[in-house]
Amino acid sequence: MYQIDVKENLKRIFVTTKYTKTLRPLFGLDNHIDKRGDLYNLLALKNDILDQIAMHEPRIKPTQIIFTQDENGVNFDIAYIQDNATQFLRINL
């Protein structure tokens, strides 16, 4: 069975909005665009990310999610364990 790379699958999860895929309506993140970057919304985004990883990428175990903001928007760095090795991925939303 063909499986895509973990990083590629994570990127697909994070750039897909929920309910936009007909056959997988729960795939992707809720619409967090244009929401304030306050603690409540960032916590909701973090929980959404963790739920999506648990549901759609069981090959990894996330260990840390860090949000930063710059002129390009919100970035998040995710650290995760895959095959007993720590990996990192940075996504810009």
N, CA, C and O atoms as a GROMACS GRO file, in nm:
protein
  372
    1MET      N    1   0.085  -0.119   0.000
    1MET     CA    2   0.000   0.000   0.000
    1MET      C    3   0.089   0.125   0.000
    1MET      O    4   0.186   0.132   0.076
    2TYR      N    5   0.057   0.218  -0.082
    2TYR     CA    6   0.132   0.343  -0.092
    2TYR      C    7   0.090   0.438   0.018
    2TYR      O    8  -0.029   0.464   0.038
    3GLN      N    9   0.188   0.490   0.090
    3GLN     CA   10   0.162   0.591   0.192
    3GLN      C   11   0.249   0.712   0.163
    3GLN      O   12   0.367   0.699   0.129
    4ILE      N   13   0.190   0.829   0.177
    4ILE     CA   14   0.269   0.949   0.156
    4ILE      C   15   0.356   0.974   0.278
    4ILE      O   16   0.331   0.922   0.386
    5ASP      N   17   0.458   1.055   0.259
    5ASP     CA   18   0.550   1.092   0.365
    5ASP      C   19   0.475   1.163   0.477
    5ASP      O   20   0.376   1.232   0.453
    6VAL      N   21   0.523   1.146   0.599
    6VAL     CA   22   0.458   1.207   0.716
    6VAL      C   23   0.453   1.358   0.702
    6VAL      O   24   0.348   1.418   0.726
    7LYS      N   25   0.564   1.420   0.664
    7LYS     CA   26   0.565   1.567   0.652
    7LYS      C   27   0.467   1.614   0.545
    7LYS      O   28   0.400   1.715   0.562
    8GLU      N   29   0.459   1.541   0.436
    8GLU     CA   30   0.364   1.578   0.330
    8GLU      C   31   0.221   1.564   0.380
    8GLU      O   32   0.137   1.649   0.351
    9ASN      N   33   0.193   1.458   0.454
    9ASN     CA   34   0.058   1.440   0.507
    9ASN      C   35   0.023   1.549   0.608
    9ASN      O   36  -0.089   1.599   0.609
   10LEU      N   37   0.118   1.586   0.693
   10LEU     CA   38   0.094   1.695   0.788
   10LEU      C   39   0.064   1.825   0.716
   10LEU      O   40  -0.028   1.898   0.753
   11LYS      N   41   0.141   1.855   0.612
   11LYS     CA   42   0.116   1.977   0.535
   11LYS      C   43  -0.023   1.976   0.474
   11LYS      O   44  -0.093   2.078   0.474
   12ARG      N   45  -0.065   1.861   0.422
   12ARG     CA   46  -0.199   1.850   0.363
   12ARG      C   47  -0.307   1.872   0.468
   12ARG      O   48  -0.408   1.938   0.442
   13ILE      N   49  -0.285   1.817   0.586
   13ILE     CA   50  -0.383   1.838   0.694
   13ILE      C   51  -0.394   1.986   0.726
   13ILE      O   52  -0.505   2.038   0.741
   14PHE      N   53  -0.280   2.053   0.738
   14PHE     CA   54  -0.279   2.192   0.786
   14PHE      C   55  -0.325   2.293   0.682
   14PHE      O   56  -0.367   2.402   0.720
   15VAL      N   57  -0.319   2.260   0.555
   15VAL     CA   58  -0.366   2.356   0.453
   15VAL      C   59  -0.508   2.327   0.406
   15VAL      O   60  -0.563   2.401   0.325
   16THR      N   61  -0.566   2.218   0.455
   16THR     CA   62  -0.703   2.181   0.417
   16THR      C   63  -0.800   2.230   0.524
   16THR      O   64  -0.776   2.213   0.643
   17THR      N   65  -0.908   2.289   0.481
   17THR     CA   66  -1.013   2.333   0.572
   17THR      C   67  -1.115   2.221   0.587
   17THR      O   68  -1.152   2.156   0.490
   18LYS      N   69  -1.160   2.200   0.710
   18LYS     CA   70  -1.261   2.097   0.734
   18LYS      C   71  -1.382   2.118   0.646
   18LYS      O   72  -1.417   2.230   0.610
   19TYR      N   73  -1.444   2.008   0.611
   19TYR     CA   74  -1.568   2.002   0.534
   19TYR      C   75  -1.550   2.043   0.387
   19TYR      O   76  -1.649   2.067   0.318
   20THR      N   77  -1.426   2.050   0.339
   20THR     CA   78  -1.405   2.080   0.198
   20THR      C   79  -1.380   1.953   0.116
   20THR      O   80  -1.386   1.958  -0.007
   21LYS      N   81  -1.353   1.842   0.180
   21LYS     CA   82  -1.335   1.714   0.110
   21LYS      C   83  -1.461   1.631   0.129
   21LYS      O   84  -1.498   1.598   0.242
   22THR      N   85  -1.526   1.599   0.020
   22THR     CA   86  -1.654   1.530   0.025
   22THR      C   87  -1.644   1.394   0.093
   22THR      O   88  -1.729   1.360   0.176
   23LEU      N   89  -1.542   1.316   0.060
   23LEU     CA   90  -1.531   1.182   0.115
   23LEU      C   91  -1.465   1.177   0.252
   23LEU      O   92  -1.472   1.075   0.321
   24ARG      N   93  -1.401   1.285   0.292
   24ARG     CA   94  -1.337   1.294   0.425
   24ARG      C   95  -1.365   1.431   0.484
   24ARG      O   96  -1.275   1.514   0.493
   25PRO      N   97  -1.489   1.455   0.526
   25PRO     CA   98  -1.526   1.590   0.569
   25PRO      C   99  -1.455   1.637   0.696
   25PRO      O  100  -1.443   1.757   0.718
   26LEU      N  101  -1.408   1.546   0.781
   26LEU     CA  102  -1.342   1.586   0.905
   26LEU      C  103  -1.191   1.600   0.889
   26LEU      O  104  -1.121   1.626   0.986
   27PHE      N  105  -1.141   1.585   0.768
   27PHE     CA  106  -0.998   1.601   0.740
   27PHE      C  107  -0.965   1.749   0.729
   27PHE      O  108  -1.030   1.822   0.654
   28GLY      N  109  -0.865   1.794   0.803
   28GLY     CA  110  -0.821   1.933   0.795
   28GLY      C  111  -0.857   2.011   0.920
   28GLY      O  112  -0.922   1.961   1.012
   29LEU      N  113  -0.812   2.134   0.920
   29LEU     CA  114  -0.832   2.222   1.035
   29LEU      C  115  -0.958   2.306   1.019
   29LEU      O  116  -1.004   2.331   0.908
   30ASP      N  117  -1.012   2.348   1.133
   30ASP     CA  118  -1.120   2.446   1.129
   30ASP      C  119  -1.065   2.574   1.069
   30ASP      O  120  -0.944   2.591   1.061
   31ASN      N  121  -1.151   2.662   1.029
   31ASN     CA  122  -1.107   2.787   0.967
   31ASN      C  123  -1.055   2.882   1.076
   31ASN      O  124  -1.133   2.947   1.145
   32HIS      N  125  -0.923   2.889   1.088
   32HIS     CA  126  -0.860   2.976   1.187
   32HIS      C  127  -0.809   3.106   1.125
   32HIS      O  128  -0.750   3.190   1.193
   33ILE      N  129  -0.830   3.121   0.995
   33ILE     CA  130  -0.787   3.242   0.926
   33ILE      C  131  -0.872   3.358   0.972
   33ILE      O  132  -0.992   3.342   0.997
   34ASP      N  133  -0.813   3.474   0.983
   34ASP     CA  134  -0.880   3.598   1.022
   34ASP      C  135  -0.932   3.598   1.166
   34ASP      O  136  -1.019   3.678   1.201
   35LYS      N  137  -0.880   3.509   1.247
   35LYS     CA  138  -0.915   3.513   1.389
   35LYS      C  139  -0.801   3.579   1.463
   35LYS      O  140  -0.685   3.571   1.422
   36ARG      N  141  -0.834   3.645   1.571
   36ARG     CA  142  -0.730   3.710   1.650
   36ARG      C  143  -0.633   3.607   1.704
   36ARG      O  144  -0.671   3.492   1.729
   37GLY      N  145  -0.509   3.647   1.723
   37GLY     CA  146  -0.407   3.557   1.774
   37GLY      C  147  -0.400   3.557   1.924
   37GLY      O  148  -0.291   3.554   1.982
   38ASP      N  149  -0.515   3.561   1.990
   38ASP     CA  150  -0.514   3.561   2.136
   38ASP      C  151  -0.497   3.418   2.188
   38ASP      O  152  -0.500   3.322   2.110
   39LEU      N  153  -0.481   3.406   2.317
   39LEU     CA  154  -0.454   3.278   2.379
   39LEU      C  155  -0.566   3.177   2.355
   39LEU      O  156  -0.539   3.059   2.330
   40TYR      N  157  -0.689   3.221   2.360
   40TYR     CA  158  -0.803   3.132   2.340
   40TYR      C  159  -0.801   3.070   2.199
   40TYR      O  160  -0.817   2.949   2.184
   41ASN      N  161  -0.780   3.153   2.097
   41ASN     CA  162  -0.780   3.103   1.959
   41ASN      C  163  -0.658   3.017   1.930
   41ASN      O  164  -0.668   2.919   1.856
   42LEU      N  165  -0.543   3.052   1.987
   42LEU     CA  166  -0.425   2.969   1.967
   42LEU      C  167  -0.440   2.833   2.035
   42LEU      O  168  -0.394   2.732   1.982
   43LEU      N  169  -0.504   2.830   2.151
   43LEU     CA  170  -0.530   2.704   2.218
   43LEU      C  171  -0.626   2.618   2.136
   43LEU      O  172  -0.609   2.497   2.127
   44ALA      N  173  -0.728   2.681   2.078
   44ALA     CA  174  -0.822   2.608   1.993
   44ALA      C  175  -0.751   2.552   1.870
   44ALA      O  176  -0.777   2.439   1.830
   45LEU      N  177  -0.660   2.630   1.811
   45LEU     CA  178  -0.583   2.582   1.697
   45LEU      C  179  -0.492   2.466   1.738
   45LEU      O  180  -0.483   2.367   1.666
   46LYS      N  181  -0.427   2.478   1.851
   46LYS     CA  182  -0.339   2.370   1.898
   46LYS      C  183  -0.419   2.242   1.920
   46LYS      O  184  -0.375   2.134   1.879
   47ASN      N  185  -0.534   2.251   1.985
   47ASN     CA  186  -0.617   2.134   2.007
   47ASN      C  187  -0.666   2.073   1.877
   47ASN      O  188  -0.674   1.951   1.863
   48ASP      N  189  -0.699   2.158   1.781
   48ASP     CA  190  -0.741   2.111   1.649
   48ASP      C  191  -0.627   2.036   1.581
   48ASP      O  192  -0.648   1.930   1.522
   49ILE      N  193  -0.506   2.090   1.590
   49ILE     CA  194  -0.389   2.025   1.531
   49ILE      C  195  -0.366   1.888   1.595
   49ILE      O  196  -0.345   1.790   1.524
   50LEU      N  197  -0.370   1.882   1.727
   50LEU     CA  198  -0.348   1.755   1.796
   50LEU      C  199  -0.456   1.652   1.762
   50LEU      O  200  -0.426   1.534   1.745
   51ASP      N  201  -0.581   1.695   1.752
   51ASP     CA  202  -0.689   1.605   1.714
   51ASP      C  203  -0.669   1.550   1.573
   51ASP      O  204  -0.689   1.431   1.549
   52GLN      N  205  -0.630   1.637   1.480
   52GLN     CA  206  -0.610   1.594   1.342
   52GLN      C  207  -0.494   1.496   1.329
   52GLN      O  208  -0.501   1.399   1.254
   53ILE      N  209  -0.387   1.523   1.403
   53ILE     CA  210  -0.272   1.431   1.399
   53ILE      C  211  -0.313   1.295   1.455
   53ILE      O  212  -0.279   1.191   1.398
   54ALA      N  213  -0.385   1.295   1.566
   54ALA     CA  214  -0.428   1.168   1.625
   54ALA      C  215  -0.520   1.090   1.530
   54ALA      O  216  -0.513   0.967   1.523
   55MET      N  217  -0.604   1.161   1.457
   55MET     CA  218  -0.700   1.096   1.370
   55MET      C  219  -0.640   1.053   1.236
   55MET      O  220  -0.671   0.946   1.185
   56HIS      N  221  -0.553   1.137   1.178
   56HIS     CA  222  -0.510   1.114   1.039
   56HIS      C  223  -0.361   1.082   1.022
   56HIS      O  224  -0.318   1.051   0.911
   57GLU      N  225  -0.284   1.089   1.128
   57GLU     CA  226  -0.141   1.057   1.115
   57GLU      C  227  -0.095   0.980   1.239
   57GLU      O  228  -0.022   1.034   1.322
   58PRO      N  229  -0.138   0.855   1.251
   58PRO     CA  230  -0.104   0.776   1.370
   58PRO      C  231   0.043   0.732   1.376
   58PRO      O  232   0.085   0.675   1.477
   59ARG      N  233   0.120   0.755   1.271
   59ARG     CA  234   0.261   0.712   1.271
   59ARG      C  235   0.350   0.799   1.359
   59ARG      O  236   0.465   0.763   1.384
   60ILE      N  237   0.298   0.913   1.407
   60ILE     CA  238   0.381   1.004   1.486
   60ILE      C  239   0.316   1.035   1.620
   60ILE      O  240   0.196   1.014   1.640
   61LYS      N  241   0.398   1.085   1.710
   61LYS     CA  242   0.350   1.133   1.841
   61LYS      C  243   0.403   1.274   1.859
   61LYS      O  244   0.523   1.292   1.878
   62PRO      N  245   0.316   1.375   1.853
   62PRO     CA  246   0.361   1.513   1.870
   62PRO      C  247   0.410   1.537   2.012
   62PRO      O  248   0.351   1.490   2.109
   63THR      N  249   0.520   1.612   2.024
   63THR     CA  250   0.576   1.641   2.156
   63THR      C  251   0.570   1.789   2.190
   63THR      O  252   0.568   1.826   2.307
   64GLN      N  253   0.567   1.876   2.088
   64GLN     CA  254   0.567   2.019   2.115
   64GLN      C  255   0.513   2.095   1.994
   64GLN      O  256   0.543   2.062   1.880
   65ILE      N  257   0.434   2.198   2.023
   65ILE     CA  258   0.386   2.290   1.919
   65ILE      C  259   0.414   2.431   1.970
   65ILE      O  260   0.370   2.469   2.078
   66ILE      N  261   0.486   2.508   1.889
   66ILE     CA  262   0.522   2.644   1.926
   66ILE      C  263   0.469   2.739   1.818
   66ILE      O  264   0.494   2.718   1.699
   67PHE      N  265   0.396   2.841   1.860
   67PHE     CA  266   0.344   2.942   1.768
   67PHE      C  267   0.432   3.066   1.773
   67PHE      O  268   0.473   3.110   1.880
   68THR      N  269   0.460   3.121   1.657
   68THR     CA  270   0.528   3.250   1.647
   68THR      C  271   0.454   3.332   1.542
   68THR      O  272   0.384   3.278   1.456
   69GLN      N  273   0.471   3.462   1.550
   69GLN     CA  274   0.404   3.550   1.454
   69GLN      C  275   0.507   3.644   1.395
   69GLN      O  276   0.591   3.698   1.466
   70ASP      N  277   0.500   3.663   1.263
   70ASP     CA  278   0.584   3.759   1.195
   70ASP      C  279   0.502   3.831   1.090
   70ASP      O  280   0.379   3.820   1.089
   71GLU      N  281   0.568   3.904   1.001
   71GLU     CA  282   0.495   3.983   0.902
   71GLU      C  283   0.421   3.896   0.800
   71GLU      O  284   0.333   3.945   0.730
   72ASN      N  285   0.456   3.767   0.791
   72ASN     CA  286   0.391   3.676   0.697
   72ASN      C  287   0.272   3.603   0.757
   72ASN      O  288   0.203   3.529   0.686
   73GLY      N  289   0.247   3.621   0.885
   73GLY     CA  290   0.136   3.553   0.949
   73GLY      C  291   0.182   3.472   1.068
   73GLY      O  292   0.285   3.501   1.130
   74VAL      N  293   0.105   3.370   1.100
   74VAL     CA  294   0.135   3.284   1.214
   74VAL      C  295   0.212   3.162   1.165
   74VAL      O  296   0.173   3.095   1.069
   75ASN      N  297   0.322   3.136   1.231
   75ASN     CA  298   0.401   3.015   1.204
   75ASN      C  299   0.384   2.921   1.321
   75ASN      O  300   0.364   2.966   1.434
   76PHE      N  301   0.391   2.794   1.295
   76PHE     CA  302   0.401   2.703   1.407
   76PHE      C  303   0.504   2.596   1.375
   76PHE      O  304   0.511   2.544   1.264
   77ASP      N  305   0.581   2.567   1.478
   77ASP     CA  306   0.681   2.462   1.471
   77ASP      C  307   0.628   2.344   1.549
   77ASP      O  308   0.584   2.358   1.664
   78ILE      N  309   0.631   2.230   1.487
   78ILE     CA  310   0.584   2.111   1.554
   78ILE      C  311   0.699   2.012   1.564
   78ILE      O  312   0.766   1.982   1.465
   79ALA      N  313   0.720   1.962   1.683
   79ALA     CA  314   0.818   1.857   1.707
   79ALA      C  315   0.740   1.729   1.733
   79ALA      O  316   0.640   1.729   1.804
   80TYR      N  317   0.788   1.620   1.674
   80TYR     CA  318   0.719   1.493   1.690
   80TYR      C  319   0.819   1.378   1.686
   80TYR      O  320   0.931   1.392   1.639
   81ILE      N  321   0.774   1.266   1.738
   81ILE     CA  322   0.858   1.146   1.739
   81ILE      C  323   0.804   1.051   1.634
   81ILE      O  324   0.686   1.019   1.630
   82GLN      N  325   0.897   1.006   1.549
   82GLN     CA  326   0.864   0.907   1.446
   82GLN      C  327   0.977   0.806   1.442
   82GLN      O  328   1.093   0.843   1.424
   83ASP      N  329   0.946   0.682   1.459
   83ASP     CA  330   1.048   0.575   1.457
   83ASP      C  331   1.160   0.602   1.556
   83ASP      O  332   1.278   0.587   1.523
   84ASN      N  333   1.124   0.644   1.677
   84ASN     CA  334   1.219   0.671   1.787
   84ASN      C  335   1.317   0.784   1.756
   84ASN      O  336   1.424   0.791   1.817
   85ALA      N  337   1.283   0.870   1.663
   85ALA     CA  338   1.367   0.986   1.631
   85ALA      C  339   1.279   1.111   1.633
   85ALA      O  340   1.164   1.108   1.589
   86THR      N  341   1.334   1.220   1.685
   86THR     CA  342   1.260   1.345   1.690
   86THR      C  343   1.274   1.418   1.556
   86THR      O  344   1.384   1.434   1.504
   87GLN      N  345   1.161   1.461   1.503
   87GLN     CA  346   1.155   1.535   1.377
   87GLN      C  347   1.092   1.671   1.402
   87GLN      O  348   1.023   1.691   1.502
   88PHE      N  349   1.118   1.766   1.311
   88PHE     CA  350   1.063   1.900   1.323
   88PHE      C  351   1.001   1.942   1.190
   88PHE      O  352   1.046   1.902   1.083
   89LEU      N  353   0.898   2.023   1.200
   89LEU     CA  354   0.832   2.077   1.081
   89LEU      C  355   0.784   2.216   1.113
   89LEU      O  356   0.725   2.238   1.219
   90ARG      N  357   0.807   2.312   1.023
   90ARG     CA  358   0.758   2.449   1.036
   90ARG      C  359   0.654   2.474   0.927
   90ARG      O  360   0.676   2.447   0.809
   91ILE      N  361   0.540   2.527   0.971
   91ILE     CA  362   0.430   2.559   0.880
   91ILE      C  363   0.394   2.705   0.898
   91ILE      O  364   0.391   2.755   1.011
   92ASN      N  365   0.366   2.774   0.788
   92ASN     CA  366   0.318   2.912   0.791
   92ASN      C  367   0.172   2.911   0.753
   92ASN      O  368   0.135   2.863   0.646
   93LEU      N  369   0.088   2.965   0.840
   93LEU     CA  370  -0.056   2.974   0.810
   93LEU      C  371  -0.092   3.113   0.764
   93LEU      O  372  -0.208   3.140   0.734
   0.00000   0.00000   0.00000
